[in-house]
Structure formats: structure tokens, C-alpha cells
């Protein structure tokens, strides 16, 4: 099946008139692993709508260490500062799972956003869901074990991918979670020994999602529930925009 902007659920949820108006400004782009979508404090000329890729929002400290504060994939967009009035952000956005996406010039999206309507409502709902994810990530990193954090990270990533496989080294996962590599190695080993995942040469396959959901802390459910509440399926989005 040919790629389409509607592979991104935010774009798919737009009413046809709004979607058609934005379509001419959407540019398909490859999003390879490690691509810096934007840097901390740097210019953001585009807003990105991932379709088959996942982007990590990272906070980088002065010593170069970092921790992930949120992930965005086909359910959302990267670059909320551009339409929220901030223009820049102290976080860094990096592709954690390679794929593709679409981008639109910041000036175009800001103009459409300021007109209000369904597009504005949808982007504000996504922003609220993203803030919930950031908040819950902070709580999780402070109060829950590396095992639980890894389960949360795996499930959030899976929700944004079409299959059950993730290509990610343990060192990269450690960088995302802001923990030591040895902690991730031990946690992944436990999950593999219990038959929840298979890990080999940087490829993680989830073989028992049900057990993974039983093992994860409450943080995953809190985030998922908020996304499901604020971002209805595409077929319902037009109706929701007129009734909220």
C-alpha cells in the first residue's frame, strides 16, 4: 500500500476540507535513525508528522547526558512550540525508530492554527496528551524500577509502530531512560528469561504483550487512557470536533 499523509492519525482525523487545504503544503520526508529533527534552543522551520517513524524528545544536560521526556509517532506531531508561541524549546528531538513522515512549514501551520476550528482543537488536544506523557515520565523515572520503566518504554513504542519489532541497542535505551546500560541489560534479561521479549543484536521482539502489560507500572495506562480520551479514532474525529 502506498504511503499517505493519512498514515498519521492527526492528519487522518482532520475533516476533509481542512485536510485538503493542508495537503498541498505537506512534504514527504525520510526520517532515518538518529536524525535530529530539532536541537535544543535551535530554529524550528517545520512541524513534522511521523507516519512510520518514532521521535524521542530528549532533555540534554550540560555534561552531555540525556533522558527521554516523551515519544511521538504516527499518533501525533513534533514541534508544538511552533504553534504554541514559544518558537524554540530546551528539548532535543531525535528519531529513535527509522521510518518516514511528512513536514509542513511552520509559517503555514501557524496560519492555519490561528484560524481556529477543527485543526486548532486537534492540535491542542494532542498537546495536552503530550504534556500528560511528559508528566508521567517524570514520575515514573523517579519512583519506579528500571524493569518497569523499560516495560513502559517498550509499550509506548509498540503503540506507535505497525509490528512487534523494535530496532534499538541497549545503550540507546539506557540513554533514553537516563539510566546505566547495565541496568537495561539486567532488565531486558529478566524480560527475556520470563518469555516476554526476544532480544538479539539490537532487535527487540515482544512475544507476549499481555504479560508485558501486567508487568508494567501504572504510568503506561495513565498515558494511554489520556491519548485515547483526547484523540479519538480518525472516523470519529470530525464528530468530536463539533460536539466538544
N, C-alpha and C positions, 0 to 999 in steps of 0.2 A: 504494500500500500504506500502511495506517495506521501511524503511529509506534507503537513499542512499547519498553518498557524493555529488551527483549532486543536492541535495536539496539546496545546497549552490550555489548561482548563479555565483560566481567567478570560482568555480571548474567546474560547468556545462559549462562555457564559454570557457574553455580550449580546444584546438584541441585534438582529441582523442589520438594522440601519447604522448603528454605532460601529459594528464590526466592519461593514463595507466601507465606512468613512475612514477607518484606521488602516485598512488593508493595504492601500496604496503606499503607505509610509513604512510598512514593515519590511525589513531586510533580513533574509535568512543568513545565519552565520554559524560556522563550526565552533564548537566550544571544547577544545582539547583539554586533557587532564593537565592541571597546573596553570591554566590560563588565568591571569589576573584580570578579572572583569573591571575592577577599580581598586585603587590603592588608598590607604588611609590619608584623608585630607586632600586627595588629588581631584582633578577635574572629572566630572561625570557627564560626558556628552550624550550618552544614550541610556535608555532603560531597556533591560534585557528580559525576554520572556522565554525561559528554558522549555524545551519540549521533551528531549530525551537525555538531558544532562542534569547534574545536580551541582549547585553552587553553595559553598560554605561561606558564611560570614564570620570572619575571624577578628579577634582583637589582638593586636601585636604589642608586646611590651618593649621597653627601651632596650632590654638585653637580647631581643630577637625571639624570645619565647612567645608562644601564642596559644589561644584557646578558642574553640568554636563557640559562637553565641547563638547560631541558628543555621538551618539549612533551607534552601529553596530549590524546588524542581518544577515539574510540569504544573503544579497547583498554583504557581504564583509568578512573581517578577523580582528582579534585582534592580535596586535603585530608587527606593521610596523617598530618599532625601530630595530627589529632583522635583517631586510634586508636593512635598510637604513643606517646602520653603527653606530647607536647610542648605541645599546646593551641594554640600560635602558631608562626609561622615568620618568619624575616627576609626571605623572598622575597615577591614580589607575583605574583598570578595574574590574567592578563588574557586575554580572548577575542581570538584572533588571526584566527579564521575563524568567521564567524557561523553559527549553527545552533540546535539545540535540545539539551536534555538533561533529566536528572531529578536531583532532590536529595532527601536524606533528612536528618532532624535528627541532629546529631552524637551526641546522647544515645542515640538509637535504635541507630545503627550501633555505637557503643562497647559497648553492652549485648550486641548480637549477636556482636561480635568477641570479647569476653571469655569467651563460652561455648565458644570453640574450634571445632573441626570444619572443614568444607569452606570456609566463608566466611573464617575466620581464615587458613587456608592460602593461599587465593587472594589475599587482600589482602597477605599477607606476600611472596608471590611477585612480585606487581606492584611492591611497594615495592623489592624487590631489583633488578628490571629498571629501575625509575626511577633508582635510585642509579647503576646502570651507565651510563645515558644521561647523567646529570649529570657523572660522572667523565670519560666520553669527550668530552663537550662541552668541558670544561676543557682537556683535552689537545689537542683539535682547534683551539681558539681560540689556543692558544699556539704550535703547531708547523705548522699548515697554512695554505695561502694562502686569500685571500678567495674565489677561484673554487671551491676545494674545500669551504669552509665553506658557500657558497651551494648547491652540489650536495647536500651532506648535509642542509641545512635543507629543500630542496625535496623530497627523497625521504622524509624523516621526515614531512613534512606530507602528502604524497600517500598514504602508507600509512594515514593517518587520515581520508581523505576518499573518497567513493564515485566521484569522477570524476578528470579530469586537469587541472582548472582551479583556480587559486588567485587570490583577490582580495586583493591586497596591494601597497601602494605601495613604491617603493624606499626611501623614508625610513623606513618602518616596518620593513622588512627590515634596514636598517642599524642601527636601534635594537635589534632582536632580536639581531643578531650582535655588536653593540658595536663597529662599525666606521664609517668615514666614508661618507656617501651616495655620494660619488664612486667609492669602491671597489666598491660594489654596482652602480652604473651601468656601470662598466667590465666587471665580471664578468658581469653579465646580458647586456651587449652581445656578449661573446665567445660565450656560450652560444647566443644568438640567431643570430649570424653562422654558427655551426657547425651550425645546424639542430636544436638540442636543445630549444629553447623558443621560444615566441612571446610577446612582451610588448607590451601596448598599454593605455595608460590605466589602470594599476593592476591589470590582469588578466594573469596568467601562465598559459599553457597549455603543458604538457610534451608535445612531439610525438615525442620519441624517448627513452623511458625507458631502453632498453638502453644507449644511448651515455652517458646521464647516469650510469648505474651504473658504466660504465667510467671515467668522468672523476672520480668521487668518491673521496675518500681512504678508508682502511681503517676509519675511525670509524663509518661508516654500517653496514657489515657486522657489526662487533662488537656494536653496539646491537641490530640486527635479530635476530642469532643468539641473543642473550640473551633477548629478548622471546619469540621462537619457542620457546626451550627451557623457559622458566619459565611461559609462558601458552599452553597447548595450545588447539587449536580447541574451541569450546563442546561439540561432541559427545563429545570425549574427556576433558573436564574432570572429570566425575564419577568416571570410571575412574582418572584420575591421582591424584585426591584420596585414593583408597583404597589406592593402591599405593606412594605416596611416604612 
